[in-house]
Amino acid sequence: GENVEQHPSTLSVQEGDSAVIKCTYSDSASNYFPWYKQELGKRPQLIIDIRSNVGEKKDQRIAVTLNKTAKHFSLHITETQPEDSAVYFCAAQGSFSGGYNKLIFGAGTRLAVHP
Amino acid sequence: NAGVTQTPKFQVLKTGQSMTLQCAQDMNHEYMSWYRQDPGMGLRLIHYSVGAGITDQGEVPNGYNVSRSTTEDFPLRLLSAAPSQTSVYFCASRISGFGTDTQYFGPGTRLTVL
């Protein structure tokens, strides 16, 4: 079935360094790839997303890249800050029978940014 | 708008008990879904609905029932709770079952089954 693999499961960086989280997906028909940030005890919240008609998207310190041929996409956080510490989930859009869309999530990456 | 709301925030059940987790949204979204979150396993889809009166199973539906009588509400019922259902449950919604609209999550319900 469809799945999304996410690496690494944990990531520890020093404040100011960059962090990169990578995901691969199996469904070649996927065309939407959101990233969610989940702080401890809180709900997942969308931080950035990318659609298959573009290869890269940036929003201040956050960027996402997509390689549809290789079926992988990555989240890049530059100049990390302690408040970036959280669990990050990637997701890829799959489809149900009937044509409806669903999001398939990776297992998550726990990012720790140390001052 | 309140967005997506869930009640209760916390619940402890004994094995075999039943209960209903409530979810509501005030954004007139057609698509609603339930996920469970377990350590190291991400968010797994339990059930989803593409509109009032239409529901279907996700990846891990066993032990759960849903119904959708209104656009706003999408309750999740645990029929006979088991320790394996100890988890954090998130309800989510987006505009429609098609397309690539942003999916919004509720605050979650932390369930413990003893």
Interface residues (C-beta under 8 A of the other chain):
Chain A: V4 Q6 S9 N31 Y32 P34 Y36 K42 R43 P44 Q45 L46 D49 R51 F89 Q93 F96 G98 G99 Y100 N101 K102 L103 I104 F105 G106 A107 G108
Chain B: Y31 S33 Y35 G40 M41 G42 L43 R44 L45 Y48 V50 D56 G58 F90 G97 F98 G99 T100 T102 Q103 Y104 F105 G106 P107 G108
